[in-house]
């Protein structure tokens, strides 16, 4: 899958990102604010602990059967601003964690994923669901599952890129794709199964969540039908031995909006969410109205570049503030100088957030 197609991205912005927002308006109830970080524009490379050899562009594009799981089959952080918010407290810290891995020659002990100095590859299994034959890729951790099955994370890719890119990345890919695959690796290593469904046309489009008429009538969308099939597959073992009571979701851009959709349309189904470069389910880029939220919204982590022009940081901040007002646990992590991308803190922050809300 190519990552360099300026004309395609221009189309993406016109059609997907700037689609009319359909969120219900609510009164702003902000009770904290993001504290600016330093001028750093990149984080620590998870493979080495050193500064990355390349930095993802900060332009507007969006990144966007049962087998053994050992092969593909078909059937970190730099200094940045972190705002941690619980029901009524706010603290700001500078994250300076690093990641160490095994050698650069292959599969690490206890990991399904293979790493080199510049590449991460995680094997997957693929099944087709529905009359539309939508591919859904998945993998479970190594070892024996817990008695109730593995907890599972649904990861939603951004517009115009197949979910195939979730499972292999090199450090020269734009839009933080390298960190996205590190998130997959970290989740598998931490004992979470990962499921990555494709958007329509083999991932060549975007999710229905913020596109009229589906934004107003979600139950009429094909993506809703796909979600019902995925939930059924989780229960019947299609994706291995999973715990249907311990589900989590994450995604970037259009996939970030889709992650929010899991809270909006499937209340009580997910334990926690992590939204990268996205906002509320019915928002579209800068067009965003986040309604007042209920206290039963899942705890939500936000990961955002501070100069994101596609999905402005202010829209994630509004969502974060509405969660705060509702008394919902939420955390906003931003990266100075970064645009529309998975940020370097993501591989540390996502598993830690899910671990904190088991």
Buried (B, 14 or more C-beta within 10 A) or exposed (E): EEBEEEEBBEEBBEBBBBBEBBBEEBEEEEEBEBEEBEEBBBBBBBBBEEEBEBBBBBBBBBBBEBBEBEEBBEEBBBBBBBBBBBEEEBEBEBBEBBBEBEEEEEBBEEBBBBBBEBBBBBBBBBBEBEEEEBBBBBBBBBEEBEEEBBBBBBBBBBBBBBBBBBBBBBBBBBBBBBBBBBBBBBBBBBBBBBBBBBBBEEBBBBBBBBBBEBBEEBEEBBBBBBBBBBBEBBEEEBBBBBBBEBBBBBBBBBBBBBBBBBBBBBEEBBBBBBBBBBBBBBBBBBBBBBBEBEEEBBBBBBBBBBBBBBBBBBBBBBBBBBBBBBBBBBBBBBBBBBBBBBBBBBBBBBBBBBEEBE
